[in-house]
Amino acid sequence: MIIHDTEGRIFTLQTHSTTYQMKADQNGVLLHTYYGPKIQQGDLSRLIRYADRGFSPNPDEAGSDRTYSLDTLPQEYSGSGAGDFRLPSLEVERRDGSYVADLRYAGAQVLGGKYALEGLPAFFGSERDADTLVITLEDPAAALRVELLYGVFEDCDLITRAVRIINDGDQPVRLHRAASLCLDFPAASMDWVTFDGGHVKERRPNRAPLRPGVQSVGSIRGISSHQHNPFVMLCEPQADEEHGVCYGAALLYSGNFEAAAERSQFDDIRLTMGIHPFHFCWTLEPGQAFTAPEAALVCSPNGFGQMSRQFHRAVRGHLLRDPWRGRRKPVQVNSWEAFYFHYDQQRLLQFAKESAALGVELFVLDDGWFGRRNDDSSSLGDWFPNEEKLPGGLPALSAEINALGMEFGLWIEPEMVSEDSRLYREHPDWVLNAPGRPYTRGRCQLVLDYTRPEIRDYIFQTLQKQLDEANVSYIKWDMNRSLAQVWSAAIPAQRQGEVYHRYVLGVYDLLERFRQANPNTLIEGCSGGGGRFDMGMLYYTPQIWCSDNTDAIDRLTIQYGTSFAYPPSTMGAHVSAVPNEQTGRSVPFDTRGTVAMSGTFGYELDLGALSQEEKNQVIRQIQAYRESYDLIQTGDYYRLSVPTPDGQPTAWLHVSADRRTALLCVVSGQAHAGAPFRRIKLRGLDPTLRYRAAEEELWPGDMLMQAGYPLPMLGEYQCLRLWLKAE
């Protein structure tokens, strides 16, 4: 709900549990007055204090009032060069060489439903579940108009923000920074939580007190990256899963980003988030507009768990455009770790037959099916089947797969090209590379210049031909390197600072074209696993391969960190062979299944090479997945413990919306002699109900939550999967 006090120029955004308020003051500065646990009514600008602060200058409108300074006021969208020395939201270069941006309130309107962003991902909502606020700011001297867009999803406690910058002047201006989010907090001690790591070790939470100065994370790799995720949190020092106020902020963007938090000289805190200013410079001609990506906010008055569940509900209901919505997704098997590049049609069909006999429903053909692709040094860009491997091409193979009662899926990597390819030999100028410089390669491949529509057209036409000829119901869209030598032959020298962003827009454009042309096909995102696991990609690919690390014990930490913002239904997770190729660790088959089932679930190994007992376990796992699908994919998710490398068990819980059914999952750690008896306290149950745990006696809900459930003595890396049903 949006409340607009026109006389006081106060804007209050109310959600189920939180309040967000702004006010345009007497000088037209849009003040940020409050964001936190719900307050029913009132002008919260009374909380703002004024004092004469040395070296904090005063704008002209303040006259002789030395207590009024942009350097000390909480602002909704900060300018630059006009007396506020904290993190700027907007940096603009005018033709005269000046860099000042100074914004004042010019008007507002409230609209039903959720705004949309052309060419960019965004949460969506009808008038039944969302409202939009548009606040207009102006800098008359620069002839700039800035529209601040707010979407309010009351039931999800979600507030989205986006920014549109319009050049109303008669001369071009250059944007050097255009943040999507600026959020000021009054003096307080807060912790800064980021989700960091690297390839095969993504999204590990890191928490530390926010110190004076600026702390930031980001990416200049051209992708959101394995190293830092575009989701961050600020929280009270005592906050945990169930207690304390915490704020989560996610950027719906899949390229270079920066999230920065500054603790000022007066202990105020400012959070900004948006496109990374590295190599960013966007020219706005007269009359043109630039739209910054959307940011999404959730404030939880009751700890991290509530914040995560609200993000999960919002993502599932208002971000994912899933062709399988309302239906159970098929159990898949992927050919990669079974064969890598080394297969032929007969071997694939035998693999498919063995998989179908165990209950697998989707066969995914991974890398190696096109051109002369027998290793990773050739053929990217040559999107036509290798008929030496696949006689009759994809149509023949997919028909055979369908005849087994299975659906057919295909791996592609459409953003890349190999030098040893027909495409590169015909179009060497189609790659990103700075003039006069040797190539910087990644995985023996170069990056196609997706700023150019003719390149996107070619890739769409050649790949869509394969999709039209074969019955493809699933696509795995991969991207296996960071961007370097980022220079486009199609863009003038003075506009090369636009290439990184235009590349991301090109990726979004092509993904949308494939979605529109194949409305019933599920697209799964991937970038060496989790290198582009962000809410921007989820708008186009409703699930993403969580990590190239399929070791079940490492996946506990990866999926734990991912769950803070992203629901289990988005996490690509499979059972793979042991010893694991990344860690060399051997983990029991049941445990690998339990971990993978808290994601999209499938297999990444040669099922035909399993023992009969392991095949029986596959049959049981698939049946268990089917039985628990709705609960895991749509239920509430509770983190019950933090994964650790020692003997402590890792536990999590899925709970139905009516709180009558729950599924407890536990994985033990390293075994140690003389291990203690352990209990795990559950959450989210109805304290007034009694739950039957498997075939055991009934347990009162309040007992399970307050006293806990006694865990059996589990051996090293063993698992427990326990249903609880109210009677």
Backbone hydrogen bonds, N-H to C=O, Kabsch-Sander energy under -0.5 kcal/mol:
donor,donor_aa,acceptor,acceptor_aa,energy
3,I,12,T,-2.9
4,H,2,I,-0.5
5,D,3,I,-0.7
5,D,10,I,-2.8
6,T,4,H,-1.1
9,R,5,D,-1.1
10,I,5,D,-1.8
11,F,22,M,-2.7
12,T,3,I,-2.7
13,L,11,F,-0.5
13,L,20,Y,-3.8
14,Q,1,M,-3.2
14,Q,12,T,-0.6
15,T,18,T,-2.6
16,H,154,E,-2.5
19,T,36,G,-2.4
20,Y,13,L,-2.2
21,Q,34,Y,-3.1
22,M,11,F,-2.3
23,K,31,L,-2.2
24,A,9,R,-2.4
25,D,23,K,-0.7
25,D,29,V,-2.5
28,G,25,D,-2.0
31,L,23,K,-3.4
31,L,29,V,-1.0
32,H,74,P,-2.0
33,T,21,Q,-1.7
33,T,31,L,-0.7
34,Y,21,Q,-1.5
36,G,19,T,-2.0
38,K,17,S,-2.1
44,L,42,G,-0.9
46,R,43,D,-1.2
47,L,44,L,-1.6
48,I,45,S,-1.7
51,A,67,T,-0.8
53,R,51,A,-0.8
53,R,66,R,-0.6
54,G,52,D,-0.5
56,S,53,R,-1.7
62,A,59,P,-1.5
63,G,60,D,-1.7
65,D,62,A,-2.3
66,R,64,S,-1.1
68,Y,65,D,-1.1
69,S,67,T,-0.7
72,T,69,S,-1.5
73,L,69,S,-1.1
75,Q,73,L,-0.6
76,E,30,L,-2.4
80,S,101,A,-1.9
85,F,83,G,-0.7
89,S,78,S,-1.4
90,L,78,S,-1.0
91,E,177,R,-2.1
92,V,99,Y,-0.6
93,E,174,R,-3.1
94,R,92,V,-0.6
94,R,98,S,-2.6
97,G,94,R,-2.3
101,A,80,S,-2.9
104,R,138,E,-2.2
105,Y,28,G,-3.3
106,A,136,T,-3.1
107,G,136,T,-1.0
109,Q,134,V,-2.0
111,L,132,T,-3.1
113,G,130,A,-1.9
114,K,125,G,-2.2
120,L,117,L,-1.5
124,F,318,H,-2.9
129,D,126,S,-1.0
130,A,126,S,-1.4
131,D,152,V,-1.3
132,T,111,L,-2.9
133,L,150,Y,-2.4
134,V,109,Q,-2.7
135,I,133,L,-0.5
135,I,148,L,-2.4
136,T,107,G,-3.1
137,L,135,I,-0.5
137,L,146,V,-3.2
138,E,104,R,-2.8
139,D,144,L,-2.6
142,A,139,D,-0.6
143,A,139,D,-0.9
144,L,139,D,-1.8
145,R,166,I,-2.5
146,V,137,L,-3.1
147,E,164,R,-3.2
148,L,135,I,-3.3
148,L,146,V,-0.6
149,L,147,E,-0.6
149,L,162,A,-3.0
150,Y,133,L,-2.6
151,G,160,T,-1.9
152,V,131,D,-2.6
153,F,151,G,-0.5
153,F,158,L,-2.9
154,E,152,V,-0.7
157,D,153,F,-0.6
157,D,154,E,-1.1
158,L,153,F,-1.7
159,I,297,L,-2.3
160,T,151,G,-2.7
161,R,295,A,-3.0
162,A,149,L,-1.9
163,V,292,A,-0.6
164,R,147,E,-2.3
165,I,290,F,-3.0
166,I,145,R,-3.4
167,N,288,Q,-2.6
168,D,143,A,-2.5
168,D,166,I,-0.9
169,G,143,A,-0.6
173,V,284,L,-2.1
174,R,93,E,-2.5
175,L,282,W,-3.3
176,H,91,E,-2.8
177,R,91,E,-1.4
179,A,89,S,-3.2
180,S,273,M,-2.2
181,L,273,M,-1.9
183,L,271,L,-2.4
185,F,269,I,-3.2
188,A,267,D,-1.5
190,M,188,A,-0.5
191,D,235,C,-3.3
192,W,208,A,-3.1
193,V,191,D,-0.5
193,V,233,M,-2.7
194,T,206,N,-2.3
196,D,194,T,-0.6
196,D,204,R,-2.3
197,G,227,Q,-1.7
198,G,201,K,-0.6
201,K,198,G,-2.5
203,R,226,H,-0.6
204,R,196,D,-3.6
206,N,194,T,-2.7
208,A,192,W,-1.6
210,L,190,M,-2.9
211,R,209,P,-0.7
213,G,263,R,-2.4
215,Q,261,A,-2.8
217,V,259,A,-2.3
219,S,257,F,-2.2
221,R,223,I,-0.5
224,S,254,S,-0.7
225,S,531,G,-2.3
229,N,195,F,-2.1
231,F,229,N,-1.6
232,V,249,A,-2.3
233,M,193,V,-2.4
234,L,247,Y,-2.1
235,C,191,D,-1.8
236,E,245,V,-2.3
239,A,236,E,-2.0
240,D,243,H,-2.3
246,C,300,S,-2.4
247,Y,234,L,-3.4
248,G,298,V,-2.9
249,A,232,V,-2.7
250,A,296,A,-2.5
251,L,230,P,-2.5
252,L,250,A,-0.5
252,L,294,E,-3.0
253,Y,251,L,-1.8
257,F,219,S,-0.8
258,E,274,G,-2.5
259,A,217,V,-2.9
260,A,272,T,-2.5
261,A,215,Q,-3.1
262,E,270,R,-2.6
263,R,213,G,-2.4
264,S,262,E,-0.6
264,S,268,D,-3.0
267,D,264,S,-1.9
269,I,185,F,-2.0
270,R,262,E,-2.3
271,L,183,L,-2.7
272,T,260,A,-2.7
273,M,181,L,-1.7
274,G,258,E,-1.8
275,I,178,A,-0.6
276,H,256,N,-1.0
280,F,277,P,-2.0
281,C,279,H,-0.6
281,C,497,G,-1.4
282,W,175,L,-2.3
283,T,281,C,-0.5
284,L,173,V,-3.5
284,L,282,W,-0.5
285,E,283,T,-0.7
287,G,167,N,-2.9
288,Q,285,E,-2.5
290,F,165,I,-2.5
292,A,163,V,-3.0
292,A,290,F,-0.5
294,E,121,P,-0.6
295,A,161,R,-3.1
296,A,250,A,-3.0
297,L,159,I,-2.8
298,V,248,G,-2.0
299,C,157,D,-0.6
300,S,246,C,-3.0
303,G,244,G,-3.0
303,G,300,S,-0.6
304,F,240,D,-2.1
305,G,241,E,-1.7
306,Q,241,E,-0.6
306,Q,302,N,-0.6
307,M,303,G,-1.4
308,S,304,F,-2.8
309,R,305,G,-2.4
310,Q,306,Q,-2.0
311,F,307,M,-2.3
312,H,308,S,-2.9
313,R,309,R,-2.2
314,A,310,Q,-2.3
315,V,311,F,-3.0
316,R,312,H,-2.7
317,G,313,R,-2.5
318,H,314,A,-2.8
319,L,315,V,-1.5
320,L,315,V,-2.3
321,R,538,L,-0.5
322,D,320,L,-0.7
325,R,322,D,-2.0
327,R,324,W,-2.7
332,Q,601,F,-0.8
333,V,362,L,-2.3
334,N,603,Y,-2.6
335,S,364,V,-2.0
339,F,335,S,-2.4
340,Y,335,S,-0.7
340,Y,336,W,-2.8
342,H,339,F,-2.1
343,Y,341,F,-1.2
345,Q,389,K,-1.8
348,L,344,D,-2.4
349,L,345,Q,-2.6
350,Q,346,Q,-2.1
351,F,347,R,-2.1
352,A,348,L,-2.6
353,K,349,L,-2.6
354,E,350,Q,-2.2
355,S,351,F,-1.9
356,A,352,A,-3.0
357,A,353,K,-2.0
358,L,354,E,-0.6
358,L,355,S,-1.0
359,G,356,A,-1.4
360,V,355,S,-2.0
361,E,331,V,-2.2
362,L,331,V,-1.9
363,F,407,E,-3.0
364,V,333,V,-2.6
364,V,362,L,-0.5
365,L,363,F,-0.6
365,L,409,G,-2.6
366,D,364,V,-0.7
371,G,384,F,-2.6
373,R,370,F,-2.1
374,N,372,R,-1.3
378,S,375,D,-0.8
379,S,420,D,-2.6
382,D,379,S,-2.5
383,W,381,G,-1.3
384,F,382,D,-2.1
386,N,369,W,-2.5
387,E,385,P,-1.1
389,K,386,N,-0.8
390,L,386,N,-2.6
393,G,390,L,-2.7
396,A,392,G,-1.1
397,L,393,G,-1.8
398,S,394,L,-3.2
399,A,395,P,-1.9
400,E,396,A,-1.8
401,I,397,L,-2.4
402,N,398,S,-2.9
403,A,399,A,-2.0
404,L,400,E,-0.7
404,L,401,I,-1.1
405,G,402,N,-2.0
406,M,401,I,-1.6
407,E,361,E,-2.9
408,F,471,N,-0.6
409,G,363,F,-3.1
410,L,474,Y,-2.2
411,W,365,L,-2.4
412,I,476,K,-2.8
416,M,413,E,-1.2
417,V,446,L,-2.2
418,S,380,L,-2.0
420,D,377,S,-0.6
421,S,419,E,-1.7
425,R,421,S,-2.0
426,E,422,R,-1.9
427,H,423,L,-2.0
430,W,427,H,-1.8
431,V,428,P,-0.8
432,L,447,V,-2.4
433,N,487,W,-1.5
437,R,434,A,-1.6
441,R,439,Y,-0.6
442,G,445,Q,-1.7
445,Q,442,G,-1.5
446,L,417,V,-2.9
448,L,415,E,-2.5
449,D,430,W,-2.8
450,Y,448,L,-1.5
452,R,449,D,-1.7
455,I,452,R,-0.7
456,R,452,R,-1.7
457,D,453,P,-2.6
458,Y,454,E,-1.8
459,I,455,I,-2.4
460,F,456,R,-2.6
461,Q,457,D,-2.7
462,T,458,Y,-2.5
463,L,459,I,-2.2
464,Q,460,F,-2.8
465,K,461,Q,-1.5
466,Q,462,T,-0.9
467,L,463,L,-2.1
468,D,464,Q,-2.6
469,E,465,K,-1.8
470,A,466,Q,-2.1
472,V,467,L,-0.6
472,V,470,A,-1.6
473,S,408,F,-2.7
473,S,471,N,-0.6
474,Y,408,F,-0.8
475,I,522,L,-2.8
476,K,410,L,-2.6
477,W,475,I,-0.7
477,W,524,E,-2.7
478,D,412,I,-2.9
478,D,476,K,-0.8
483,L,221,R,-3.2
487,W,485,Q,-1.4
491,I,488,S,-1.1
495,R,492,P,-1.9
496,Q,493,A,-1.4
498,E,495,R,-1.9
499,V,496,Q,-1.6
502,R,498,E,-2.8
503,Y,499,V,-2.5
504,V,500,Y,-1.6
505,L,501,H,-2.4
506,G,502,R,-2.1
507,V,503,Y,-2.2
508,Y,504,V,-2.5
509,D,505,L,-2.4
510,L,506,G,-2.3
511,L,507,V,-2.5
512,E,508,Y,-2.4
513,R,509,D,-1.9
514,F,510,L,-2.3
515,R,511,L,-2.4
516,Q,512,E,-2.6
517,A,513,R,-2.2
518,N,514,F,-1.6
521,T,518,N,-2.0
522,L,473,S,-2.2
524,E,475,I,-3.3
524,E,522,L,-0.5
525,G,523,I,-0.5
525,G,543,Q,-2.4
526,C,477,W,-1.3
527,S,529,G,-1.8
530,G,528,G,-0.7
531,G,527,S,-1.6
533,F,530,G,-1.0
534,D,532,R,-1.1
538,L,534,D,-1.6
539,Y,535,M,-0.9
539,Y,536,G,-0.7
540,Y,536,G,-0.5
540,Y,537,M,-1.3
541,T,537,M,-3.4
543,Q,523,I,-0.7
544,I,570,T,-2.9
545,W,525,G,-2.9
546,C,572,G,-1.6
548,D,528,G,-0.7
550,T,548,D,-0.9
555,R,551,D,-2.6
556,L,552,A,-1.0
557,T,553,I,-0.8
557,T,554,D,-0.6
558,I,554,D,-1.9
559,Q,555,R,-3.3
560,Y,556,L,-1.6
561,G,557,T,-2.4
562,T,558,I,-2.2
563,S,559,Q,-1.7
564,F,561,G,-1.2
565,A,562,T,-1.4
566,Y,562,T,-2.3
570,T,567,P,-2.1
571,M,568,P,-1.7
572,G,544,I,-3.3
572,G,570,T,-0.8
575,V,602,G,-2.6
576,S,574,H,-0.5
577,A,604,E,-0.7
580,N,585,R,-2.5
584,G,580,N,-2.5
587,V,585,R,-0.5
592,R,588,P,-2.1
593,G,589,F,-2.0
594,T,590,D,-2.4
595,V,591,T,-2.2
596,A,592,R,-2.1
597,M,593,G,-2.3
598,S,594,T,-0.5
598,S,595,V,-1.0
599,G,596,A,-0.8
600,T,571,M,-2.5
601,F,573,A,-0.7
601,F,596,A,-0.6
603,Y,332,Q,-2.4
604,E,575,V,-3.2
607,L,605,L,-1.1
609,A,606,D,-1.3
610,L,607,L,-1.2
615,K,611,S,-2.3
616,N,612,Q,-2.2
617,Q,613,E,-1.8
618,V,614,E,-2.1
619,I,615,K,-2.2
620,R,616,N,-2.1
621,Q,617,Q,-2.8
622,I,618,V,-2.7
623,Q,619,I,-1.9
624,A,620,R,-2.5
625,Y,621,Q,-2.8
626,R,622,I,-2.2
627,E,623,Q,-2.0
628,S,624,A,-1.9
629,Y,625,Y,-0.9
632,I,628,S,-2.6
633,Q,629,Y,-2.9
634,T,630,D,-2.0
635,G,631,L,-2.0
636,D,655,V,-3.1
638,Y,653,L,-2.7
640,L,638,Y,-0.7
640,L,651,A,-1.9
641,S,651,A,-1.2
650,T,667,V,-3.1
651,A,649,P,-0.5
652,W,665,C,-2.3
653,L,638,Y,-2.3
654,H,663,L,-2.1
655,V,636,D,-2.6
656,S,661,T,-2.8
659,R,656,S,-1.6
662,A,724,L,-2.4
663,L,654,H,-2.5
664,L,722,L,-3.1
665,C,652,W,-2.7
666,V,720,L,-2.5
667,V,650,T,-2.6
668,S,718,Q,-2.9
669,G,647,G,-0.8
670,Q,646,D,-1.0
675,A,672,H,-0.8
680,I,709,Y,-2.2
682,L,704,L,-2.2
686,D,659,R,-0.7
689,L,686,D,-1.7
691,Y,699,W,-3.6
692,R,725,K,-2.9
693,A,691,Y,-0.6
693,A,697,E,-1.0
694,A,692,R,-0.8
694,A,723,W,-1.7
696,E,693,A,-2.7
699,W,691,Y,-3.0
701,G,689,L,-3.2
702,D,687,P,-1.1
704,L,700,P,-2.1
705,M,701,G,-1.7
706,Q,702,D,-2.7
707,A,703,M,-2.2
708,G,703,M,-2.1
709,Y,680,I,-2.6
711,L,678,R,-2.6
714,L,712,P,-0.9
717,Y,669,G,-1.3
718,Q,715,G,-2.0
720,L,666,V,-2.4
722,L,664,L,-2.8
723,W,721,R,-0.5
724,L,662,A,-2.9
725,K,692,R,-1.8
726,A,660,R,-3.1
727,E,690,R,-2.4
